[in-house]
Amino acid sequence: MKSLSKASQNLLGQPMFKVLAKANELERHGRDIVHFEIGDPDFTTPQNIVDAACGALQSGQTHYTSSWGLHEFRLAICDTTEISRGFRPELNQVLVTPGANIIIYYAVSCVVNPGEDIILPDPYFPTYRSAIEFCRANPIYIPLKESNEFRMNPDDIQAAITDKTRLIIINSPHNPCGSVMTKEELDAVYDIAEKNDIYLLSDEVYSRLIYDSSGRFYSPAHRDKCRERVILINGFSKAFAMTGWRLGCVIGPAAVVDKMQLLLQTTSSCVPPFIQYAGLEAIKGSKEHVSKMAETYKARRELMVQGLNALPGVSCLRPGGAFYVFPNIKKTGMDDETFADVMLNEAGVAVLPGSNFGNAGKGYVRLCYATNEQNIKKGLDRMKECLEKRIK
Ligand SMILES: Cc1ncc(COP(=O)(O)O)c(C=O)c1O
């Protein structure tokens, strides 16, 4: 067989889909599985958003648009950014994208050369590593410590900077740990990026899902208004329950976003206009459902954290945002891969091994609580029974 490119051999994808496939296989054989593995809200997309898309489809919004996105939608993104982040980007800094995930690849490929360094947290959202390796850049991992509530420590970032560092990736609220960095930490990271004249990729897809510290979100983008170095990733999947719609947006320095736009044009042409009208309604229309979903996640977080802390050998911090918990399972005597296998096969509960998110995730597992209370209780009861049998 003919060989494949070196770059293609570096593609890693997203390991959570492997656990989902195993769980689905068990379900095909009649097993009942509680799903805590995939970060996909159990809510349906709010009706006003669905109606906006249907209306757009019916009125003929079914053709190519500008690859930048619809003018009206980009203006609305500028308006919301002003409200949520305290600055108004210029229109040429805003690009509408097919989901947030692809922006990671756009950013890495548009600002980093092969052989250059990218600093990122470990544990990390798996696409970071896959995109970095595909582009043949070097990932430089900053381990997140449970003792620091899984927040990235700016001193560790400073110590990892070399003359090859081109980009720092931050993700707050964080997947998989749910941690939220403080304003002081985010400002310190911005200062490091500025002092060393490097880009800062701020993945803010969970910015609307913050439960503590008065629920306020702070973005380092506020510092340079995304004009110099901050590349801000945002998406509609999580807070609006729109994972299947594939809609996101990036705000960044005009020269960077211009190249990303060419890459989008090369690979996808544009985002479907009826999807963009749905996004417009999401940010301009009623937020009633969105606030209800966020309140529900907050209550579920409590249930999940308390339930996990009642399991033998398991201890779990209360994360400040997103919809994940990242409990420590070291005292169960199992490694995280074994723990996830045992939970799936013996208890019928799908969780992800922490090492799917990097070496620092060893000894932890990720559970997503974007599922109803009944499922959370059922999953926790099954895990308890299984662990009590194993740990005498
Ligand atoms: C940290 C982080 N960034 C980006 C994404 C991608 O989101 P989207 O569905 O908008 O592509 C995810 C999805 O899980 C995520 O957790």
The ligand as an SDF file (V2000), in Angstrom:
LIG
                    3D

 16 16  0  0  0  0  0  0  0  0999 V2000
  -12.6130   23.2420   25.3810 C   0  0  0  0  0  0  0  0  0  0  0  0
  -13.3830   22.9960   24.1350 C   0  0  0  0  0  0  0  0  0  0  0  0
  -13.1200   23.7390   23.0520 N   0  0  0  0  0  0  0  0  0  0  0  0
  -13.7690   23.5560   21.8900 C   0  0  0  0  0  0  0  0  0  0  0  0
  -14.7540   22.5980   21.7780 C   0  0  0  0  0  0  0  0  0  0  0  0
  -15.4440   22.4040   20.4590 C   0  0  0  0  0  0  0  0  0  0  0  0
  -16.7680   22.7970   20.4970 O   0  0  0  0  0  0  0  0  0  0  0  0
  -17.6810   22.8200   19.1730 P   0  0  0  0  0  0  0  0  0  0  0  0
  -18.7600   21.8170   19.3820 O   0  0  0  0  0  0  0  0  0  0  0  0
  -18.2290   24.2170   19.1100 O   0  0  0  0  0  0  0  0  0  0  0  0
  -16.8340   22.5260   18.0020 O   0  0  0  0  0  0  0  0  0  0  0  0
  -15.0630   21.7890   22.8790 C   0  0  0  0  0  0  0  0  0  0  0  0
  -16.0520   20.7100   22.7720 C   0  0  0  0  0  0  0  0  0  0  0  0
  -16.1640   19.8260   23.5740 O   0  0  0  0  0  0  0  0  0  0  0  0
  -14.3640   22.0050   24.0920 C   0  0  0  0  0  0  0  0  0  0  0  0
  -14.6150   21.2750   25.1790 O   0  0  0  0  0  0  0  0  0  0  0  0
  1  2  1  0
  2  3  1  0
  2 15  2  0
  3  4  2  0
  4  5  1  0
  5  6  1  0
  5 12  2  0
  6  7  1  0
  7  8  1  0
  8  9  2  0
  8 10  1  0
  8 11  1  0
 12 13  1  0
 12 15  1  0
 13 14  2  0
 15 16  1  0
M  END
$$$$
